[in-house]
């Protein structure tokens, strides 16, 4: 009877329920619990398994550059430019629910991309869909989408994505087609869905980088409706630690 029940639960796609029932069969004293208590344990196991699977799917779809980056491992030493109040809000995901733009600026190697991935990973863990894109590669990807006729569907899917990471913003020049497509991407998300921008380029230089005055005004207006700006400081995290001088020999 028990083997048949386990097989039926798996056939019904309830693997967590089946695993918990199987575990309960081997626990001493499990029959001291009431039916309701044991049922609650079965349901909780199934829910936890589904949540874990959902988080795994979301992280895979996000295609983060640093998939293992976690907000818990964030370097919060003094002088890094990270304030406690801002960190608490970032960690609790309020910015995602409010559809804010998080702009991370600072010199190369200071950890902007890592922080962007950590924020996106945290959002995935909370059940939000995310996607990581490098802006310098965006033109090529967009051309392929236009050529295949898939740009419209891709744009619709992107508009529904809870968190979009645009990494290396401002590194390479924009052509007219990419500038127009970027405007469409930003317009769909403005004040509705969260966006993370990682860049070495100060915000007051964005207008010149975008290249077209009217498009630049429109993009900046939409991004700045709900924006948090964090400037990271400190030495490059890519540099190897300085070697200590060897003690002089006698």
N, C-alpha and C positions, 0 to 999 in steps of 0.2 A: 504493500500500500504506500509506504513512504517513498520507495524508488519511483513508483508510478506518479506520485504527486510531484516529486522533484522534476521528473521528465516533463510533466505537464506545465509546470511553472516556467521552465526554460523555453518550452514551445510557445508560451504566451509572452516571451521576452521579458521575464521577471527574474533575471539572474541574481540580483541582490536578495530578493525574497527567498530564492532557492538556497543561496549560500548561507543565509542566516538560519533557515530551517534545518539545514544540514549541520551547522555548528551547534544549534540548540540540542540536537539529538545526542551530541557527545558531551554535553555539560552536566555535571553532577548537580542535582538540586534544582534543575530548571523547572521541574513540575511543581515546585513550591510557588511559582509565579502564577498569577491568574491568566485566563485566556486573553483578556484585554491587554495585559502587560506584555505577553509574548507576541501578540499581534502588533502592538506598537513597535516592538523591536524589529520585527520583520519589515514593517513599512519604512522605518527609519533607515535600515540597511539599504533598501531599494532606492530611497531618495538620495542617500549619500553617494551611491554608485552612479546614479544618473547625473548628479551634480559634478562628480569627478570626470565623467565622460564628456560632459558639456564643456568643462574648462579645458580639457585636453583638445577638443575640436576647435574651440575658439583660439587657443594658442597656436595651433597648427595653421589655421587660416590667417592669423595675424602676420605671419612671416617676419617676425621681429629679427632685427640684426643680432641683438643680444637676447636670445630667448630665455636665458637664465637670470637676467637682471631682475632684481627684486627690491622693492621699496624699503624692505627691512635692512638691506645691506648698504643703504645710502650713506655716503660720507658726509657727516654733518659737522665736521670740525669748524671751529671759528675761522672766518675769512673765506669761506666757500661761497657766501652769498645766499645761503638758504636759511630763512627765518622760521622759527618754530611754528608760528601760527599758520604760515603758508604750507609747511610740511604736513601739519595735522589735517588741513583741508584736502591736500593732495592725496594723502593716505586713505582718507575716508570716502573719496570719490565724489565729493560735492560738485566739483568742476565738471564732471561727466554729466551729471543730472541737470546741471544748469546750461549745458551746451556751450561752455566757454572755450576760448582759444588760449592755450598756454604757449608762450613764446620763451624759448630758452636761448639766450645769447651768451657769448663768451669766446675766448680764444680757442684755437684748435687744441684738442687733447684734454680739455678740462673736464670732460664727462657729459657733454650735452646729449649725445646720442644714447649713452648708457641710461641716463635719467629718463629720456623720452621712452625708451623701451621698458624701463622699470614701471613707469606710470601706465603704459599700455598693458603690461603684464598684470598689474594690479586690477585694471579695469576688466580684463578677461576673467580673472579670478572671481570678480563680482558679477559675472554673467553678461558682460557687455561685449559686443562684437567690435573688433579692431582690425586695422590694416596699416602696415608700414610701407611707405614708398620713399625712394630716394629721388629728389627733384632732378638731379642731373640726368637720370635715366628715364625720366618721365616722358620726354619728347619722343624717344624711340618707342616706348610702350604705347603711347597715344597714337602714333602713326600706324602701328600694327593693328590697333583696335579699329581705327577708321577704315583701314584697308579691308579688314574682315567683316565690316559692318556691325561689329559688336560694341561700338562706343556708347550708343544709347542705353543698351542694357547694362553695361558696366557702370555708367554714370548713375543710373537709377539705383543699382545695388550699393554704390558708394554713398549715395545720399542717405541710405538707411543705416549705414555703418556708424556705430555709436562713437568711435574714436578713430580719427585718421591721423597718422604720424607722417609729417612731411619733413624728411631729414635732409640736411645739407642745402637748405633754402639759400638761394643767392650765390651759389658756388660758380655756376656757369650761366652764360647769357641765355635769354629766352628768345625763341623765334616767335613770329606773329601767331602761328597756329597753336603753339603750346601756351602762349599768353592767353589766348581766347579760351582754350580748354580749361586752364587753371582758374580763370574767372568763373566758368560754369561750375567747377568743383566747389569753389569757395562760396558762391552764391547759394548753392543748394544747402550748405551747412550753416550759413550765417545765423547765429543766435539759437540754433536748433540742435545741432550735433557738435560734439567736442572735437577740437583739432589741436594737435601739438606741432609746433614749428621749431626746429632746431637749426640754428644758424650762427655763423661768425659775423654776419653783416648786421651792423647796427640798424635799428628800425628807421632812423632818419635817412638811411641810404636806400631803402627799399624802393622808393619812388623811381630813382634813377635806374635801379636794376630791372624793374618791370618794363621800363622802356617806353610805354605809351601813357601819356598823362591821364587820359580819361579812364583807361582800364586800371591804372595804378590807383587813382582816386577811388574807384569802385571797390577794388579788392581791399584796400586799406580801411575804407569805411566799414565794410562788412566784418573784417577781422577784429576791428577795435570796438565793436558793439559790446562784447563781453570778453575782456582780455586780462590775463595775468602775465606780467613780464618778470622773468627771473633771470638775472645776470650771474652766471657762475664765474668764480674767480679762483685763483690759485695756480700752482704749477701743473704742467702737463702730466696726466696720469699715464701716458705712454712712455715717458722717459724711465729708463732703469734707475733704481735707487743708487745714489752716489756710493762708491766704494770707500770704505774707511781706510785711511793710510795705515800701512803696516808699521808696527812698532820698530823703532831703530834697534838694530842688533848691537850687542855689547862688543 
